[in-house]
Amino acid sequence: MPKTFTDLKRHVLNGETMGTRWSALFHKPVEFDAAPVAAAMAAAVAEVDQQMSTWKPDSDLMRLNSAPPGIWVRLPEHLMVVLAMAISVERASGGAFDIGVGDAVSAWGFGPAQHCLNTGVRRTTYWNSICPGGARARVHRLRWTCRGLQRGTGWIV
């Protein structure tokens, strides 16, 4: 165990993800190999991006959004955890937090494609859109977005 703070080396890790950067700063003994930590962090953010990106047409979330309404879609466990969390927050907030605003997000310029905002679509709750104990979900007539939660979910991965 180091006797003083000066026995530790400052490690700085960072990389690109989701149009921005991630970073980590920590102090460990000089002989500590930070390469495995950097690889694990890069893999974690890449997994979140592959599962929840609205910019990647092949992401798991976009596969779900592209499915016909009412069709169950198999999804990775981590995405299911985030979707269940989002539905829980929506219910607790009385609908103030809403993951069914994917088209609005794109219409406002925060997505790869510009979608027309269909204001005639009846709002719906999503509590019946997650299969209890299963790894599948379904959409109704609205596109889902995880933007409100995805950046803080690296701990789940």
C-alpha positions as CSV (number, residue, x, y, z in Angstrom):
1,M,0.0,0.0,0.0
2,P,1.4,3.4,-0.9
3,K,2.7,5.5,2.0
4,T,1.9,8.9,0.4
5,F,-0.1,10.3,-2.4
6,T,3.2,10.8,-4.3
7,D,3.5,7.0,-4.5
8,L,0.6,7.0,-6.9
9,K,0.5,7.7,-10.6
10,R,-2.3,9.8,-12.2
11,H,-4.0,7.8,-14.9
12,V,-6.1,9.7,-17.5
13,L,-8.3,7.6,-19.8
14,N,-10.6,8.9,-22.5
15,G,-12.2,8.0,-25.8
16,E,-14.9,8.9,-28.3
17,T,-18.5,7.8,-28.0
18,M,-22.0,9.0,-29.1
19,G,-20.7,12.2,-30.7
20,T,-18.9,13.2,-27.6
21,R,-16.1,11.9,-25.3
22,W,-15.9,9.9,-22.1
23,S,-13.1,10.3,-19.6
24,A,-11.8,8.9,-16.3
25,L,-9.2,10.2,-14.0
26,F,-7.8,8.2,-11.1
27,H,-4.7,7.5,-9.1
28,K,-3.1,4.1,-8.7
29,P,0.3,2.7,-8.0
30,V,2.9,3.2,-10.7
31,E,2.9,-0.4,-11.7
32,F,-0.9,-0.5,-12.3
33,D,-1.8,-1.4,-15.9
34,A,-4.6,1.0,-17.0
35,A,-5.0,-0.7,-20.4
36,P,-7.6,-3.2,-19.3
37,V,-9.6,-0.5,-17.5
38,A,-9.5,1.6,-20.7
39,A,-10.6,-1.3,-22.8
40,A,-13.4,-2.2,-20.4
41,M,-14.7,1.4,-20.3
42,A,-14.5,1.7,-24.1
43,A,-16.4,-1.5,-24.5
44,A,-19.1,-0.4,-22.0
45,V,-19.9,2.9,-23.7
46,A,-19.8,1.1,-27.1
47,E,-22.3,-1.4,-25.8
48,V,-24.6,1.4,-24.6
49,D,-24.3,3.1,-28.0
50,Q,-25.0,-0.1,-29.9
51,Q,-28.1,-0.8,-27.8
52,M,-29.6,2.7,-27.4
53,S,-28.4,4.9,-30.3
54,T,-31.1,6.6,-32.3
55,W,-28.3,7.5,-34.8
56,K,-27.5,3.9,-35.7
57,P,-30.2,2.2,-37.8
58,D,-28.9,-1.2,-36.6
59,S,-29.0,-0.4,-32.9
60,D,-31.3,-2.5,-30.7
61,L,-33.5,0.5,-29.9
62,M,-33.9,1.3,-33.6
63,R,-34.7,-2.3,-34.4
64,L,-37.5,-2.0,-31.8
65,N,-38.6,1.3,-33.2
66,S,-38.7,-0.1,-36.7
67,A,-40.8,-3.1,-35.8
68,P,-44.5,-3.0,-36.6
69,P,-46.7,-1.8,-33.7
70,G,-47.6,-4.6,-31.3
71,I,-44.9,-7.0,-32.4
72,W,-42.6,-8.3,-29.7
73,V,-38.9,-7.8,-30.3
74,R,-36.1,-9.6,-28.5
75,L,-33.7,-7.1,-26.8
76,P,-30.5,-7.3,-24.8
77,E,-30.9,-7.4,-21.0
78,H,-29.3,-4.1,-20.4
79,L,-31.6,-2.3,-22.8
80,M,-34.6,-4.0,-21.1
81,V,-33.4,-2.7,-17.7
82,V,-33.2,0.9,-19.1
83,L,-36.6,0.6,-20.8
84,A,-38.2,-0.7,-17.6
85,M,-36.5,2.1,-15.6
86,A,-37.9,4.7,-18.1
87,I,-41.4,3.3,-17.9
88,S,-41.1,3.4,-14.1
89,V,-40.0,7.0,-14.2
90,E,-42.8,7.9,-16.6
91,R,-45.4,6.3,-14.3
92,A,-43.9,8.0,-11.2
93,S,-43.9,11.4,-13.0
94,G,-47.4,11.1,-14.2
95,G,-46.1,11.2,-17.8
96,A,-43.9,14.2,-17.5
97,F,-40.9,11.9,-18.4
98,D,-41.9,10.2,-21.7
99,I,-39.8,7.8,-23.7
100,G,-42.3,7.9,-26.6
101,V,-41.0,11.2,-28.0
102,G,-38.6,9.7,-30.5
103,D,-40.3,11.4,-33.5
104,A,-40.4,14.8,-31.7
105,V,-36.7,14.5,-30.8
106,S,-35.9,13.8,-34.5
107,A,-38.2,16.6,-35.7
108,W,-36.3,19.0,-33.5
109,G,-33.0,18.0,-35.2
110,F,-31.6,15.6,-32.6
111,G,-31.6,12.5,-34.9
112,P,-30.3,11.3,-38.2
113,A,-33.6,11.6,-40.0
114,Q,-36.1,14.3,-39.8
115,H,-39.5,13.0,-38.9
116,C,-42.8,14.8,-39.2
117,L,-44.4,15.3,-35.9
118,N,-47.8,13.6,-35.9
119,T,-49.7,15.6,-33.3
120,G,-52.8,13.5,-34.0
121,V,-51.2,10.3,-32.4
122,R,-53.0,9.4,-29.2
123,R,-50.6,9.2,-26.3
124,T,-50.4,5.9,-24.6
125,T,-48.7,4.4,-21.6
126,Y,-46.0,1.8,-22.0
127,W,-46.5,-0.3,-18.9
128,N,-47.7,-3.3,-21.0
129,S,-44.8,-2.9,-23.5
130,I,-42.2,-4.8,-21.5
131,C,-42.5,-8.6,-21.2
132,P,-42.2,-9.3,-17.4
133,G,-39.2,-11.5,-16.8
134,G,-38.5,-11.7,-20.5
135,A,-36.0,-10.0,-22.8
136,R,-38.5,-8.5,-25.3
137,A,-40.5,-5.3,-25.8
138,R,-42.9,-3.8,-28.2
139,V,-43.7,-0.4,-29.5
140,H,-47.1,1.1,-30.1
141,R,-47.4,3.9,-32.6
142,L,-44.7,6.1,-31.1
143,R,-40.9,5.8,-31.5
144,W,-39.0,5.3,-28.2
145,T,-35.9,7.2,-27.2
146,C,-33.6,6.5,-24.3
147,R,-31.8,9.9,-24.4
148,G,-33.1,10.8,-21.0
149,L,-31.4,7.9,-19.4
150,Q,-28.8,6.3,-21.7
151,R,-25.8,8.5,-20.9
152,G,-26.1,7.6,-17.2
153,T,-26.5,3.9,-17.7
154,G,-22.9,2.9,-18.3
155,W,-23.0,1.4,-14.8
156,I,-25.6,-1.1,-15.9
157,V,-23.4,-2.6,-18.7
